[in-house]
Amino acid sequence: MYERSEFMKDKSKSFKLIRKFIYFVLFSLVIGAFIYLSNKYESLSEEKTIVFTSYYESINTKRFEILNANGLLKQLKTGKHLIYIGNHTTIWSEAYAYLLTECLDELDVNASYYDLNSDKNQKNSKYYEIRERLKSSLITTDDSNNNLLAPSFYIVNNGKVEYYNITTAAVKNSTTVEDYWTNYNKEAFKKEIKSNIKRYYLNN
């Protein structure tokens, strides 16, 4: 009887040790998972810096401040700004950006960039508000609505559009980038852009 009692006590102690070990392992796994998920969430929640090369890898420039829809609307309402609206999914916006960057470099001025792609595809309220702000400089397309198109360039001063250029937004469906951007058209474009930046932005 004594031997059986001692055996049961030893067995009970073994079960307790095993149970404690299992609890310890489970606790360690929970703590490890918590730390892992916390670090992963922190890295995902970090605000990623978006630069111009995030949209156009081949254009290495620091001339553009990247705007979201709220930032663009703020600039359209107050202050004096140079604003380029593009759509990184089209080669027309990339070609336009090359030439515009050359103008900014030559005049040593910076501009803002807003990528139209996301808000336009969603047709969200920000898209319609931006379109309303720029309605005087939009073009009518086949569905007879004034559409916010890219690429386009604006000089705004306290809510007023002083100058805008939508050169290729109006022709891009009837020709190719290579055929349109001849040397003559490139030089004419740069001359016009620089002239209006000097006039409306630099007050020269």
Contacts in CASP RR format, 6 or more apart in sequence:
PFRMAT RR
TARGET T0000
AUTHOR 0000-0000-0000
METHOD contacts of the structure
MODEL  1
MYERSEFMKDKSKSFKLIRKFIYFVLFSLVIGAFIYLSNKYESLSEEKTI
VFTSYYESINTKRFEILNANGLLKQLKTGKHLIYIGNHTTIWSEAYAYLL
TECLDELDVNASYYDLNSDKNQKNSKYYEIRERLKSSLITTDDSNNNLLA
PSFYIVNNGKVEYYNITTAAVKNSTTVEDYWTNYNKEAFKKEIKSNIKRY
YLNN
50 66 0 8 1.000
51 62 0 8 1.000
51 66 0 8 1.000
52 59 0 8 1.000
52 61 0 8 1.000
52 62 0 8 1.000
52 63 0 8 1.000
52 64 0 8 1.000
52 66 0 8 1.000
52 97 0 8 1.000
52 113 0 8 1.000
53 59 0 8 1.000
53 60 0 8 1.000
54 66 0 8 1.000
55 88 0 8 1.000
55 113 0 8 1.000
55 115 0 8 1.000
56 88 0 8 1.000
56 93 0 8 1.000
56 94 0 8 1.000
56 97 0 8 1.000
58 94 0 8 1.000
59 94 0 8 1.000
59 97 0 8 1.000
59 98 0 8 1.000
59 101 0 8 1.000
61 101 0 8 1.000
61 104 0 8 1.000
61 105 0 8 1.000
62 110 0 8 1.000
63 101 0 8 1.000
63 104 0 8 1.000
63 105 0 8 1.000
63 109 0 8 1.000
63 110 0 8 1.000
63 111 0 8 1.000
64 84 0 8 1.000
64 110 0 8 1.000
64 111 0 8 1.000
64 112 0 8 1.000
64 113 0 8 1.000
65 110 0 8 1.000
65 111 0 8 1.000
65 112 0 8 1.000
65 113 0 8 1.000
66 112 0 8 1.000
66 113 0 8 1.000
66 114 0 8 1.000
66 115 0 8 1.000
67 75 0 8 1.000
67 83 0 8 1.000
67 112 0 8 1.000
67 113 0 8 1.000
67 114 0 8 1.000
68 114 0 8 1.000
69 114 0 8 1.000
69 119 0 8 1.000
69 126 0 8 1.000
69 127 0 8 1.000
69 129 0 8 1.000
69 130 0 8 1.000
70 126 0 8 1.000
71 114 0 8 1.000
72 83 0 8 1.000
72 85 0 8 1.000
72 112 0 8 1.000
72 114 0 8 1.000
72 130 0 8 1.000
73 126 0 8 1.000
73 129 0 8 1.000
73 130 0 8 1.000
73 133 0 8 1.000
75 81 0 8 1.000
75 83 0 8 1.000
75 112 0 8 1.000
75 156 0 8 1.000
76 83 0 8 1.000
76 130 0 8 1.000
76 133 0 8 1.000
76 134 0 8 1.000
76 156 0 8 1.000
76 159 0 8 1.000
77 133 0 8 1.000
77 159 0 8 1.000
78 158 0 8 1.000
78 159 0 8 1.000
79 156 0 8 1.000
79 157 0 8 1.000
79 158 0 8 1.000
79 159 0 8 1.000
80 155 0 8 1.000
80 156 0 8 1.000
80 157 0 8 1.000
80 158 0 8 1.000
80 201 0 8 1.000
81 111 0 8 1.000
81 112 0 8 1.000
81 154 0 8 1.000
81 155 0 8 1.000
81 156 0 8 1.000
82 104 0 8 1.000
82 109 0 8 1.000
82 110 0 8 1.000
82 111 0 8 1.000
82 112 0 8 1.000
82 153 0 8 1.000
82 154 0 8 1.000
82 155 0 8 1.000
82 197 0 8 1.000
82 201 0 8 1.000
83 111 0 8 1.000
83 112 0 8 1.000
83 113 0 8 1.000
83 114 0 8 1.000
83 153 0 8 1.000
83 154 0 8 1.000
83 155 0 8 1.000
83 156 0 8 1.000
84 96 0 8 1.000
84 97 0 8 1.000
84 100 0 8 1.000
84 111 0 8 1.000
84 112 0 8 1.000
84 113 0 8 1.000
84 114 0 8 1.000
84 151 0 8 1.000
84 152 0 8 1.000
84 153 0 8 1.000
84 154 0 8 1.000
85 113 0 8 1.000
85 114 0 8 1.000
85 116 0 8 1.000
85 148 0 8 1.000
85 150 0 8 1.000
85 151 0 8 1.000
85 152 0 8 1.000
85 153 0 8 1.000
85 154 0 8 1.000
86 93 0 8 1.000
86 96 0 8 1.000
86 97 0 8 1.000
86 113 0 8 1.000
86 114 0 8 1.000
86 115 0 8 1.000
86 116 0 8 1.000
86 117 0 8 1.000
86 150 0 8 1.000
86 151 0 8 1.000
86 152 0 8 1.000
87 93 0 8 1.000
87 115 0 8 1.000
87 116 0 8 1.000
87 117 0 8 1.000
87 120 0 8 1.000
87 150 0 8 1.000
87 151 0 8 1.000
88 94 0 8 1.000
88 115 0 8 1.000
88 117 0 8 1.000
89 117 0 8 1.000
90 150 0 8 1.000
90 151 0 8 1.000
90 172 0 8 1.000
91 177 0 8 1.000
92 150 0 8 1.000
92 151 0 8 1.000
92 168 0 8 1.000
92 169 0 8 1.000
92 172 0 8 1.000
92 177 0 8 1.000
93 150 0 8 1.000
93 151 0 8 1.000
95 168 0 8 1.000
95 177 0 8 1.000
95 181 0 8 1.000
96 151 0 8 1.000
96 153 0 8 1.000
96 167 0 8 1.000
96 168 0 8 1.000
97 151 0 8 1.000
99 181 0 8 1.000
99 186 0 8 1.000
99 189 0 8 1.000
99 190 0 8 1.000
99 193 0 8 1.000
100 111 0 8 1.000
100 153 0 8 1.000
100 193 0 8 1.000
102 190 0 8 1.000
103 190 0 8 1.000
103 193 0 8 1.000
103 194 0 8 1.000
103 197 0 8 1.000
104 110 0 8 1.000
104 111 0 8 1.000
106 190 0 8 1.000
106 194 0 8 1.000
107 194 0 8 1.000
107 197 0 8 1.000
107 198 0 8 1.000
107 202 0 8 1.000
109 197 0 8 1.000
109 201 0 8 1.000
109 202 0 8 1.000
116 148 0 8 1.000
116 149 0 8 1.000
116 150 0 8 1.000
119 126 0 8 1.000
119 127 0 8 1.000
119 130 0 8 1.000
120 127 0 8 1.000
120 148 0 8 1.000
127 148 0 8 1.000
130 148 0 8 1.000
131 138 0 8 1.000
131 146 0 8 1.000
131 147 0 8 1.000
131 148 0 8 1.000
133 159 0 8 1.000
134 148 0 8 1.000
134 154 0 8 1.000
134 161 0 8 1.000
134 164 0 8 1.000
135 146 0 8 1.000
136 161 0 8 1.000
137 152 0 8 1.000
137 154 0 8 1.000
137 161 0 8 1.000
137 164 0 8 1.000
137 166 0 8 1.000
138 146 0 8 1.000
138 147 0 8 1.000
138 148 0 8 1.000
138 149 0 8 1.000
138 166 0 8 1.000
139 146 0 8 1.000
139 147 0 8 1.000
139 149 0 8 1.000
139 166 0 8 1.000
139 169 0 8 1.000
139 170 0 8 1.000
140 146 0 8 1.000
140 147 0 8 1.000
141 147 0 8 1.000
141 149 0 8 1.000
149 166 0 8 1.000
149 169 0 8 1.000
150 169 0 8 1.000
151 166 0 8 1.000
151 168 0 8 1.000
151 169 0 8 1.000
152 164 0 8 1.000
152 165 0 8 1.000
152 166 0 8 1.000
152 169 0 8 1.000
153 164 0 8 1.000
153 165 0 8 1.000
153 166 0 8 1.000
153 193 0 8 1.000
154 161 0 8 1.000
154 163 0 8 1.000
154 164 0 8 1.000
154 165 0 8 1.000
155 161 0 8 1.000
155 162 0 8 1.000
155 163 0 8 1.000
155 164 0 8 1.000
155 196 0 8 1.000
155 197 0 8 1.000
155 200 0 8 1.000
155 201 0 8 1.000
156 162 0 8 1.000
157 200 0 8 1.000
162 196 0 8 1.000
162 200 0 8 1.000
163 196 0 8 1.000
163 199 0 8 1.000
163 200 0 8 1.000
165 189 0 8 1.000
165 192 0 8 1.000
165 193 0 8 1.000
165 196 0 8 1.000
167 189 0 8 1.000
168 180 0 8 1.000
171 180 0 8 1.000
172 180 0 8 1.000
198 204 0 8 1.000
END
